[in-house]
Amino acid sequence: MATHSRGPSVGMIPSPAIQGIHLGPLFIHVYALMYLVGIAAAIVIARRRWAAAGGDPELVYDVAMWSVPAGIIGGRIYFDITTPMDIPHVWYGVFAVWSGGLGIWGAIPVAALVGAWRVRKAGGSVPVIMDAVAPALLVAQGMGRIGNYFNKELFGGPTSLPWGLEIPVAYRPPGYTAFAYFQPTFLYELIWDVALAATLVWLGHHRRIFAPGLFALYVAGYSAFRIFEESLRVDSSKYFLGLRLNMYVACTLTVAGLAWFAVVQRRGRRKAAAGLPAPELAAGGAGPERAITETPAAHHDRVLRRGSDQVPGDFPVE
């Protein structure tokens, strides 16, 4: 059978020769490693943004300790339900996250619910911390896409573009074994995630966004991109009426995210106009009315640790 390929070009993206590294008796998958790096980066970003909104940055560690495992479980359950054909045929296949297979739309809701529980227990503001973590989640997701690259997954249909991704025959989907180069949708998503994260940070600093408006825009913006991405992908998926299942999820969440944002902003403006207590603004928002979400006791302890001469009860904008 003839193979539709072309000679190597300057812009061609080769597939990595490895999927991980050996460390003694252990084999470390790059996919797992990149998610760990992404999670660490997200924690650093979220801590800074949460502290800037007046919250105790130590709370982010507590939230991460509970939300990350919950998100992995939720993401794997979503993957197992929506793509059972990709579950490895071994007894532990449903748990084999190291080989790829975490559905973001299963991970985020579960992680958010668990995180909200921890924030409420600590007396923090759930809407504000949601806005604090929104850009951080996008950075983590983008770094996770590098892991997809090493796993030779998350690519689109055949292409002749100069930045086409070379996929070995063993990893090509049925019906596409004659093609050598495919759309690097993992790279498209990585670029979009970083760009959307930067946009959310900019909006938080230059526009009055009532919380959790940035998180709503994260849901809408990421899902909108997935509509484009799902139209390109050719890997295995459940189909309904000729469309990939994730296409319906992406369309639904795009509309829901935009509606959520509109409702939150309208409600915030109405409260402000009525002279009611000022709604919580997005983490890192412009202006002097940033949300105060740190309890007096927590703030007092932090002031003592820093050796500040500020009195308890004074809540400065950091």
N, C-alpha and C positions, 0 to 999 in steps of 0.2 A: 504494500500500500504506500502511495506517495505521501510524503510529509510536507505540509505547507509551512516551510520555514525559510528563513533568510540568513545570510551570513551575519556574523556578529557586527554590530554597529556601535558607534561611540556611546550612544545613549542607552543601549540595551542593558536591562537589569538581570544579572545572572542569579540563579537560585543558589543559596548557600550550600556548601558541601556537607555541612554538619547540622545536626539538630540539638546538640548539646555537648557537654564536655564530661570526661571521666575524672572523678576526684576520689582516688582510692577505689573502693568497691562500689562507690555511688556513681550514678549517671545523672548529671544535672541538666535538665532540659532548659534550653534558652527561653522557651515559651514561659515556663514558670519563673525563671530568673527575671525576665522583663516585667512581668506582673508585680513581682516583689519590688523591683526598682520603681515602678510606677506608683505603687502604694506608698512607698517611702517618700517620694516626691510630693504626692498628694497630701500626706500628713504635714509636711513642712509648709506647703502653701496654705493649707487650711488653718494651721496654727497662727500664721501671721495675719491672715484675714480675720479670723475670729478674735484675736487680740486687738486688732484695729477697730473692731466693732464694740470693744469694751468687755469682751468675754475672757474667761480664764483659759489660757491656751492649753493647760494641762487636761482640760476636758476633752480635747481632741484625741489625745492618746486613749482615754477611756472609751470613747465612741469607736475608735478604730479597732480596739481589741475585741469588741463585740460585733461591730458591723462587717468587718472584713470576712471573718469566717461565715457569717450569715449570708453575705453576698455571694461567696463562693458556692455555698450550698444552693441558694436560690438560682444562681446562674447555671449550675450543673443540672438541676431539676428541669429548668426551661429547655436546655439543650437536649436532655434525654427524651422529653415529651415531644419536642418539635422535630427532632432529627434522629429518631431511633435507629435508622439505617446506618448511622455513623458510629454507633456505640461499639467499641472493640468487643470481639467475640471471645471474651474470657469472663470468668466468674466475677471479677472486680471491674468489669467494663463500665458499668454505670457510674463508677467513682473515679475513673481514670482522667482526671482533669489535666494531668501533666502532658497528655498526648493531644491536648486541644479540646475545646468544647465547653465554653462558658457563654451562656446567652445573657447579654447585657440587660435585656428587658426582664430577666428573671432575677438578676443580681441586684440591680438598683432598687426596685421596690422593697425587697426583703431587707436589704441593708439599711434603707431609709427608715423603715418601721422600727427596726432594732435600735438604730441610732437615735430616733426620736424618743424612744423609751428611756435611753440613757441620759439624754439632754434634759428631759422633763424631771427625771429623778434628781438631777443635779441642780434644778432650779433655773436652767438656762432657757433661752428663747429658741424654739424649734425653727420658726421661719427665718430668723437671722442666721443661724448656723447652716441652714440649707443653702442660703445665698453665699455663705463663706466657702462652702465645699464645692459648689457647682463648677467653677473653673478648675479646681483641683481634680475633680472626677474626670474631666475631659483630658487633662494632662496624663492621668493614669491610663485612660483608655487608649490614648495615642501611643504611649509607650508599649502597651500590650500588643498593639498591631505589629510591632517589630517582631514579637514572638510568633505571630501568624506568618510572617515572612520566613522565619527559620523553619516553621512547620510545613511550608509550601502549601498554604491554604489561604482562603479569603482572597481569591483572585476572580477577575471577570472573564468575559468571553474573549475569543481570539482577536488579536489586533496586529496591525502593521505599523503602529505608532513607534517612533524611535525609542520610547521609554518602555516598550513592551517587556513583560516579565517572562523570563525563560522558565518553563515548568518541565521537569523530567517526565518521561512517558508514564512512569509508575504512579505519578500523582495527578495525571490528567483525568477529568471526568469521562464517563462513558459517552461515546459519540464525539469526543474531541481529541482522540489520541493522534490524529493526523496533524494537529496544530502544535507548534512549538512555543509560541509567544502569546501571552494573555494580558488583559488589562490588570495593572497592579492596584486593585481596589483597596488593598491594605494601606498603600501609600497615600491614595486619595483621602482615605479616612484619617490617617495620621495628620496630614496637612490641615484638613478641616477641623479636627479636634483642637489643634493648637491655635488656629485662627479664631475659632469660636470662643475658646478660653480667653484669649486676649481681648476679644470684643466685649465679653461679659465684664472683665476687669475694667475696661475703659468706661463702659456704661455705668458701672458702680461708682466710679470716681467723678463722672461728668454729668450724670443725670440723676434726678431724684426718682429712685426706683424703690417702691414699697415692697418689703419682703413678704413672701418668698418669690418676688418677681424674677430675679435672676435665675433661680432654679427652674421656674416655669419656662423661661427662654431657653435654658439648657435642654429641657425636655423637647420643646418645639424645634429648636435648631438642630439638635443631633438627629431627631427623627426625620426632619425634612431632608437631611443629607442621606439618610438611609433609604429614602424613596429612590433617590438617584442611584445609590449603590446597589440596591436590590434589583434594579433594572439591568444591571451589568453582570451580576454574578451568575455563574453556571454550575456552582457546586450543588451537592444534594440538598433537597429541601422538600418540605410538605407543600403541596400545591392545592389551591382551591379556586375553581372557576378560571383556571389558566394562569393564575398569579401565585407567586410565592407567598407563603403564610406571613412571612415577615413584612411583606409589602403592605398587607392590611394593617398590621400592628403599627408600622411606621406612619401610615396615613392617619390612623386614628389618633396616635399620640401627638402628631403635628398639630392637628386641629384642637385636641384637648389642651395642649400646652399653650397655644395662643389664646384660647378662651380663658384658661386659668390666669394668664398674665393680665388680660383685659379686666377680669373681675377683680383681681387683687389691686390693680392700680385705681380702678374706679372707686372701690370701697375706701382706699386710703385717702383719695382726694376728698371724698364726701365727709369723712371723719374730720379731716383737717379744716374743711370749710365750715363745719358745724361747731368748731371750737372744742371738739372732743380731744382727749389725750392724743398727742401726735403718734401716728402709726409708726411701727418700727421700720426704719429705713434699711436698705440693703447694706450688707457688710462692706465697708470701705466706701460708702456713699458720700457724695459731696455735701458740704454744708455742716452746720453745727449741731444738727439734730440726729446724730447717729444713735443707734439703739444702745441703751444701757442694759446689759444682760448679765453682768457679773453681780453676784450677791455681795452685800456689804462685808460679810465675813471673809469671803474669798479675796475680795479686793484688799482688805486690811492685811491679810497674810502676805499677799503679793507685795504690798508696799513695804512691809517689814523686811521681806527677803531682799528687796532692791536697795534698802537703806534710804528710802525717800523720806523727805520731811512732810509729805502730804498727809493730811489728817484723814482718818477713816470716814467714809461717807462721801469723800470727794472722788468723783468718777471722771477722770480726764480722758480725753480722746487721744489715743496713742497714735 
